[in-house]
Amino acid sequence: MAGFVAGAPVSAAVAQIDPSPFGEHRRALSLAEMQTAFDFEPVFRGNVSLPVYDYTAHGDGSEFNVQRNRQAFDWVDIAPARNAIPEAQVDLSSELFGVRMKFPILIAPTAAMVPLHPEGEIGMFKAATAAWNTLMILSTNTSTPVAKVAPSAPGGTLWAQFYPQQNLAATQQWMDTYQNAGCNGIIVTVDQQAAYYERSLQNRNLGGRVRTAGLGQGARGAAATLTGAARYRVNPGRLWYTWQYIDAVRKMVKGPLLLKGIQDPEDARLAIAHGADAIIVSNHGGRSMDYGPSTLEIMPEIAAAVNGRIPILFDSGIRRGADIFKALALGADGVCLGRAARWGLGAFGPAGAQRLIEILQRELVQVAAAAGCAKLTDINKTRVKINFA
Ligand SMILES: Cc1cc2nc3c(=O)[nH]c(=O)nc-3n(C[C@H](O)[C@H](O)[C@H](O)COP(=O)(O)O)c2cc1C
């Protein structure tokens, strides 16, 4: 009988309906069983539709850059410690523009969190604040307005990210909105991100590209008819950026201005010359331009160009405490979590995001202790060996 049921057309049909069944899991793992950031991803995948999952996972083009961001961490050794110390002696606290940080970890701006979990950006901000007051950067493409997110986690710090807009009056309006909502730090993302995502193209027969606004709704509607340059997958929307624009924005921002997406030492120098208070070394998690270098590979050169003049934050590929340690050792003052934080929220809501952040905090302390680093300034390039050219 069992053999008959297993071979019946009904079970075959079910397998075809679900394009990505819940792996080999016999049961869904619980929050308490999450041990690493990676544990959250399959749970998140099981909770959401394929387009929502793909929107978080994908990178530009072949996604080589996404993989390279991860692989680069494997090619940096942590120097074996002659002087490991107890974890209790490790204090990785620092201050960033007046914000006290117990750990050098922030939440990167990532768009549209409500499709991940009904509590969306508010849930993420509460989770970040509960995890030792982790600073969160809200995406300009948030699914919840900044005025609602900002007051939702008392005591927390929310900064806001913005994509350049050619219209200066519109830019000023956005800056006013953010600053009136209490976002002191403003992050302007300057990577081109003119990319198209092949995963979304492959979904075209299921309903065209999945963009932020239609996420979760339009995904299976009628395929959009592409016109003009878009027919050839050219997305020119962000190719006009100039330093003069940054000069104009600088005047609008009263607090710290951070430029996100710096991938070149000369751009780092120019960022300082044009008034940036900090930079974020980022390739948008491999979503900006395929076949570029990983951010870890370019970090040492950028740190040399900046030479301690302004803080450097780092993102793209952070999944472990050891990754954070390596980025700090190569010159970062802090790191931002992109996809990893989304996995936490999408898997278990705010409690999941909080636990994920805390796992990375704990892992970082463990690595620092094992490497004999009691404080942030002890984590420097003498603690690592780079194996890429
Ligand atoms: C789903 C998703 C949406 C994103 N949306 C934005 C955004 O709106 N603004 C922005 O500056 N960066 C955005 N990013 C890039 C992140 O801020 C960050 O640079 C990147 O996620 C880091 O790489 P990681 O995900 O491998 O950690 C997004 C990234 C993802 C994965």
The ligand as an SDF file (V2000), in Angstrom:
LIG
                    3D

 31 33  0  0  0  0  0  0  0  0999 V2000
   17.3070   42.6360   -0.3940 C   0  0  0  0  0  0  0  0  0  0  0  0
   18.3080   43.7260   -0.3260 C   0  0  0  0  0  0  0  0  0  0  0  0
   17.8900   45.0390   -0.4530 C   0  0  0  0  0  0  0  0  0  0  0  0
   18.8230   46.0760   -0.3830 C   0  0  0  0  0  0  0  0  0  0  0  0
   18.3780   47.3580   -0.4350 N   0  0  0  0  0  0  0  0  0  0  0  0
   19.2730   48.3720   -0.2950 C   0  0  0  0  0  0  0  0  0  0  0  0
   18.8240   49.7130   -0.2700 C   0  0  0  0  0  0  0  0  0  0  0  0
   17.6380   49.9960   -0.3750 O   0  0  0  0  0  0  0  0  0  0  0  0
   19.7690   50.6870   -0.1360 N   0  0  0  0  0  0  0  0  0  0  0  0
   21.1150   50.4090   -0.0170 C   0  0  0  0  0  0  0  0  0  0  0  0
   21.9260   51.3180    0.0980 O   0  0  0  0  0  0  0  0  0  0  0  0
   21.5400   49.1320   -0.0220 N   0  0  0  0  0  0  0  0  0  0  0  0
   20.6690   48.1170   -0.1470 C   0  0  0  0  0  0  0  0  0  0  0  0
   21.1060   46.8340   -0.1180 N   0  0  0  0  0  0  0  0  0  0  0  0
   22.5470   46.5650    0.0930 C   0  0  0  0  0  0  0  0  0  0  0  0
   22.8590   46.4400    1.5800 C   0  0  0  0  0  0  0  0  0  0  0  0
   22.7790   47.6750    2.2350 O   0  0  0  0  0  0  0  0  0  0  0  0
   24.2630   45.8700    1.8000 C   0  0  0  0  0  0  0  0  0  0  0  0
   25.1870   46.6740    1.1100 O   0  0  0  0  0  0  0  0  0  0  0  0
   24.4060   44.4340    1.3610 C   0  0  0  0  0  0  0  0  0  0  0  0
   23.2470   43.7030    1.6640 O   0  0  0  0  0  0  0  0  0  0  0  0
   25.5980   43.8000    2.0380 C   0  0  0  0  0  0  0  0  0  0  0  0
   25.8350   42.5060    1.5500 O   0  0  0  0  0  0  0  0  0  0  0  0
   25.3270   41.1900    2.3090 P   0  0  0  0  0  0  0  0  0  0  0  0
   23.8410   41.1230    2.0810 O   0  0  0  0  0  0  0  0  0  0  0  0
   26.0510   40.1000    1.6130 O   0  0  0  0  0  0  0  0  0  0  0  0
   25.6620   41.3300    3.7480 O   0  0  0  0  0  0  0  0  0  0  0  0
   20.1960   45.7860   -0.1980 C   0  0  0  0  0  0  0  0  0  0  0  0
   20.6050   44.4650   -0.0740 C   0  0  0  0  0  0  0  0  0  0  0  0
   19.6840   43.4390   -0.1220 C   0  0  0  0  0  0  0  0  0  0  0  0
   20.1630   42.0340    0.0540 C   0  0  0  0  0  0  0  0  0  0  0  0
  1  2  1  0
  2  3  1  0
  2 30  2  0
  3  4  2  0
  4  5  1  0
  4 28  1  0
  5  6  2  0
  6  7  1  0
  6 13  1  0
  7  8  2  0
  7  9  1  0
  9 10  1  0
 10 11  2  0
 10 12  1  0
 12 13  2  0
 13 14  1  0
 14 15  1  0
 14 28  1  0
 15 16  1  0
 16 17  1  0
 16 18  1  0
 18 19  1  0
 18 20  1  0
 20 21  1  0
 20 22  1  0
 22 23  1  0
 23 24  1  0
 24 25  2  0
 24 26  1  0
 24 27  1  0
 28 29  2  0
 29 30  1  0
 30 31  1  0
M  END
$$$$
